[in-house]
Amino acid sequence: MSSARYRTFVAVAHHGSLSAAARALGLSQPTISSQIATLERQSQVELFHRQGYRMSLSSAGHKLLSLAQKLIALESEADFFLRDSGKLHQGELKIGAVGPFHVIEMVAAYRAQHPGMQLSIRMGNSQQVLHDLERYTTDVAVLAGLYERPELVVREYARHAIILFAHVDHPFAQRAQVQMHELQGQPLLLREQGSTTRTAMESALQAAGVQPRRSLEIGSREAIREAVARGLGLGAVSEAEFIPDPRFRPVRIAGDPASTTTYVYCMAERRDSILISSFLAVI
């Protein structure tokens, strides 16, 4: 069966309509509709549920999606190998990441060794980045949390202490470090639920029996920085992600009781891929 039909099927599954898939693939809507109809007719399986213009995967469609994505990824890798003879002179590696800090240094190191390769970075939260990896939208993923699943290969990249940062007028701003117990009752600005920094910090506070005053829950690093700059509380951030600013000062927690770890992931069945193994070897 033509791989073009599988690409069409994946596009419709991702975009949820024939028209959106047609725009994404640069084809006409009748062509997309005909390919999906042919695929269903030949297999005698309903792959989509139709609700007006919207199309959602049936149970059979969900099963086919995983297989189709694997086929497309393998086809792309075979084309790359035949075109480049596995020499890494040209081709594209797609990376998913939750933040720019480590992934940019990874890309710089890889480009230094393989200057002919094209790299793209797709940013998102942890759930989105993992989803993209599992559906073969990306080749590798850079995440700050550990996800132990049999279908994933994971490698630790770096570990960093979580530090505080305080407005320049806060008493802590005049000190290089504070003890954990000194956070008792202090206004602490928190990221959203699911943030790896928040999870690590809350675990360390609980272990020490310390209860800060939770002044705000904020959903981005940039908003946390602005809240600290306006004196609304103390911020907490991975040491690697701290950006100096004249409005606040970094403050270490004695003993570094909380830390975050950056991991690099790929699908287990693709660990021997030329593209992926070359990236892992460099970083």
Wavefront OBJ file of the C-alpha trace (Angstrom):
o trace
v 0.000 0.000 0.000
v 1.280 3.493 -0.886
v 3.057 5.313 1.922
v 1.331 8.491 0.678
v -1.965 7.127 2.002
v -0.406 6.501 5.410
v 0.931 10.071 5.445
v -2.543 11.311 4.565
v -4.079 9.163 7.294
v -1.624 10.526 9.898
v -2.253 14.117 8.786
v -6.029 13.746 9.107
v -5.612 12.073 12.510
v -3.420 14.947 13.755
v -5.415 17.829 12.273
v -8.916 16.439 12.776
v -10.341 17.379 9.382
v -9.815 16.776 5.669
v -9.394 20.473 4.898
v -6.732 21.042 7.586
v -4.833 17.913 6.476
v -5.005 19.080 2.856
v -3.485 22.456 3.783
v -0.742 20.776 5.833
v 0.203 18.412 2.993
v -0.263 20.922 0.166
v -2.875 18.723 -1.549
v -6.466 19.261 -2.560
v -9.261 18.224 -0.207
v -10.776 15.805 -2.780
v -7.391 14.056 -3.018
v -7.227 13.668 0.748
v -10.824 12.433 0.899
v -10.199 9.924 -1.889
v -7.070 8.513 -0.206
v -8.849 8.026 3.134
v -11.858 6.433 1.428
v -9.562 4.071 -0.496
v -7.698 3.133 2.658
v -10.943 2.295 4.488
v -12.428 0.478 1.511
v -9.374 -1.713 0.930
v -9.027 -2.581 4.607
v -12.800 -2.802 5.206
v -12.235 -0.987 8.490
v -13.718 2.323 9.646
v -10.721 4.440 10.652
v -12.551 7.684 11.498
v -15.803 8.787 13.061
v -17.332 11.680 11.093
v -19.050 14.553 12.883
v -19.733 17.205 10.277
v -16.347 18.467 9.132
v -14.590 16.984 12.154
v -12.993 13.543 12.023
v -11.873 11.593 15.075
v -10.076 8.266 15.167
v -12.020 5.054 15.727
v -10.507 2.352 17.940
v -9.061 0.720 14.824
v -7.735 4.112 13.705
v -5.891 4.578 17.002
v -4.157 1.224 16.515
v -3.213 2.044 12.929
v -1.878 5.492 13.873
v 1.009 4.092 15.909
v 1.968 1.696 13.103
v 1.666 4.365 10.406
v 3.887 6.760 12.337
v 6.533 4.065 12.704
v 6.381 3.287 8.976
v 6.789 6.957 8.057
v 9.735 7.363 10.457
v 11.423 4.247 9.062
v 10.840 5.385 5.495
v 12.408 8.769 6.274
v 15.416 7.098 7.850
v 15.829 4.727 4.902
v 15.693 7.680 2.487
v 18.280 9.493 4.600
v 20.586 6.465 4.640
v 20.369 5.889 0.889
v 20.805 9.567 0.080
v 23.698 10.190 2.462
v 25.189 6.691 2.856
v 24.950 7.136 6.624
v 27.721 9.792 6.636
v 25.637 12.498 8.348
v 26.395 15.125 5.713
v 22.752 16.076 5.292
v 19.380 15.268 6.825
v 17.162 16.568 9.610
v 16.967 15.740 13.306
v 13.838 16.907 15.158
v 14.132 17.642 18.884
v 11.373 18.230 21.425
v 12.161 20.182 24.604
v 10.460 21.782 27.602
v 12.963 24.643 27.808
v 15.804 26.202 25.798
v 18.609 26.015 28.339
v 20.188 22.610 27.757
v 18.805 21.852 24.321
v 20.585 24.840 22.768
v 23.979 23.680 24.052
v 23.201 20.190 22.755
v 22.363 21.567 19.318
v 25.536 23.687 19.275
v 27.684 20.644 20.115
v 25.973 18.514 17.470
v 26.238 21.173 14.748
v 29.949 21.557 15.501
v 30.496 17.898 14.612
v 27.855 17.588 11.881
v 27.550 21.025 10.258
v 25.598 19.721 7.277
v 22.732 18.418 9.367
v 19.549 20.424 9.854
v 18.089 20.525 13.366
v 14.699 21.784 14.496
v 13.429 22.330 18.051
v 9.782 21.972 19.025
v 8.971 23.485 22.430
v 6.138 22.415 24.727
v 5.257 21.185 28.198
v 6.354 17.729 29.333
v 3.129 16.041 28.250
v 3.261 17.554 24.766
v 6.955 16.791 24.291
v 6.441 13.128 25.234
v 3.366 12.934 23.016
v 5.346 14.263 20.038
v 8.106 11.719 20.665
v 5.685 8.796 20.924
v 3.894 9.732 17.712
v 7.245 10.181 15.867
v 6.772 13.910 15.320
v 10.190 14.335 16.961
v 13.231 12.058 17.112
v 14.517 12.854 20.608
v 13.084 14.673 23.624
v 14.809 16.765 26.316
v 12.865 16.760 29.597
v 13.441 17.738 33.213
v 11.580 14.746 34.667
v 12.211 10.997 34.772
v 9.635 8.862 32.952
v 10.427 5.170 33.212
v 8.490 3.370 30.494
v 9.479 0.227 28.590
v 8.993 1.922 25.219
v 11.453 4.726 26.080
v 15.244 4.871 26.347
v 16.429 7.556 28.762
v 19.855 9.035 29.472
v 20.722 11.494 32.223
v 22.301 14.669 30.852
v 22.779 17.068 33.778
v 21.752 17.662 37.381
v 21.382 21.143 38.898
v 20.522 22.480 42.338
v 17.375 24.545 42.782
v 18.183 28.017 44.077
v 16.053 30.891 45.325
v 16.015 34.425 43.995
v 14.823 37.421 46.012
v 13.991 41.061 45.349
v 16.968 43.318 46.112
v 15.107 44.768 49.116
v 14.398 41.365 50.651
v 16.662 40.461 53.612
v 17.736 37.234 51.857
v 19.160 39.272 48.940
v 22.103 40.321 51.114
v 23.151 36.716 51.785
v 24.858 34.057 49.676
v 22.766 31.246 51.182
v 19.986 30.521 53.650
v 19.101 27.474 55.723
v 16.019 25.528 54.741
v 14.289 26.231 58.068
v 14.479 29.966 57.325
v 11.873 29.493 54.595
v 9.247 28.856 57.292
v 6.466 31.399 56.706
v 8.278 33.092 53.816
v 6.142 34.003 50.753
v 7.108 31.459 48.093
v 6.022 31.784 44.464
v 5.197 28.407 42.918
v 4.962 27.117 39.367
v 1.874 25.218 38.251
v 1.134 21.644 39.368
v 3.303 19.233 37.388
v 6.322 21.544 37.249
v 9.451 19.515 38.034
v 10.960 22.472 39.925
v 7.852 22.744 42.077
v 7.735 18.999 42.738
v 11.403 18.867 43.787
v 11.076 21.959 45.976
v 7.915 20.713 47.702
v 9.558 17.339 48.434
v 12.564 19.061 50.031
v 10.334 21.352 52.112
v 8.218 18.431 53.296
v 11.314 16.411 54.229
v 12.559 19.340 56.313
v 9.158 19.951 57.921
v 9.124 23.535 56.617
v 5.946 25.321 55.537
v 6.464 28.546 53.579
v 3.605 30.931 52.901
v 2.348 30.174 49.418
v 1.653 33.577 48.011
v 0.963 32.836 44.321
v 0.845 29.980 41.809
v 2.202 31.142 38.447
v 2.370 29.213 35.186
v 5.627 30.415 33.612
v 9.246 31.210 34.483
v 8.900 34.710 33.016
v 5.883 35.519 35.209
v 7.705 34.220 38.303
v 10.606 36.567 37.510
v 8.292 39.565 37.200
v 6.488 38.677 40.434
v 9.815 38.484 42.315
v 10.931 41.762 40.745
v 7.789 43.408 42.143
v 8.446 42.062 45.626
v 5.591 39.552 45.684
v 7.678 36.691 47.075
v 10.669 34.400 46.649
v 11.196 32.515 43.416
v 12.753 29.071 42.987
v 14.522 27.982 39.815
v 17.060 25.454 38.587
v 20.519 26.952 38.873
v 21.052 26.405 35.138
v 17.942 28.440 34.308
v 18.666 31.470 36.489
v 19.025 34.674 34.456
v 20.756 37.578 36.264
v 18.686 40.726 36.724
v 19.501 43.901 38.696
v 16.082 43.716 40.355
v 16.787 40.512 42.311
v 19.601 38.354 43.676
v 20.245 34.592 43.600
v 20.310 32.868 47.006
v 21.510 29.301 47.508
v 19.806 26.897 49.931
v 22.424 25.374 52.239
v 23.252 21.803 51.287
v 21.348 22.011 47.981
v 18.443 19.885 49.247
v 16.424 20.209 46.031
v 17.573 19.644 42.465
v 16.309 18.985 38.967
v 17.758 16.577 36.419
v 17.659 16.915 32.641
v 17.126 13.712 30.657
v 17.256 12.875 26.964
v 14.731 10.365 25.581
v 14.184 8.393 22.412
v 11.884 5.537 21.483
v 13.459 2.187 22.405
v 12.889 0.744 18.951
v 14.809 3.668 17.412
v 17.868 3.623 19.670
v 20.025 2.209 16.842
v 18.892 4.855 14.361
v 21.871 6.549 12.726
v 20.428 9.996 13.417
v 19.495 9.362 17.045
v 22.616 7.413 18.003
v 24.796 10.160 16.503
v 23.023 12.778 18.651
v 23.327 10.713 21.822
v 27.005 10.068 21.118
v 27.752 13.801 20.807
v 25.900 14.963 23.922
l 1 2 3 4 5 6 7 8 9 10 11 12 13 14 15 16 17 18 19 20 21 22 23 24 25 26 27 28 29 30 31 32 33 34 35 36 37 38 39 40 41 42 43 44 45 46 47 48 49 50 51 52 53 54 55 56 57 58 59 60 61 62 63 64 65 66 67 68 69 70 71 72 73 74 75 76 77 78 79 80 81 82 83 84 85 86 87 88 89 90 91 92 93 94 95 96 97 98 99 100 101 102 103 104 105 106 107 108 109 110 111 112 113 114 115 116 117 118 119 120 121 122 123 124 125 126 127 128 129 130 131 132 133 134 135 136 137 138 139 140 141 142 143 144 145 146 147 148 149 150 151 152 153 154 155 156 157 158 159 160 161 162 163 164 165 166 167 168 169 170 171 172 173 174 175 176 177 178 179 180 181 182 183 184 185 186 187 188 189 190 191 192 193 194 195 196 197 198 199 200 201 202 203 204 205 206 207 208 209 210 211 212 213 214 215 216 217 218 219 220 221 222 223 224 225 226 227 228 229 230 231 232 233 234 235 236 237 238 239 240 241 242 243 244 245 246 247 248 249 250 251 252 253 254 255 256 257 258 259 260 261 262 263 264 265 266 267 268 269 270 271 272 273 274 275 276 277 278 279 280 281 282 283
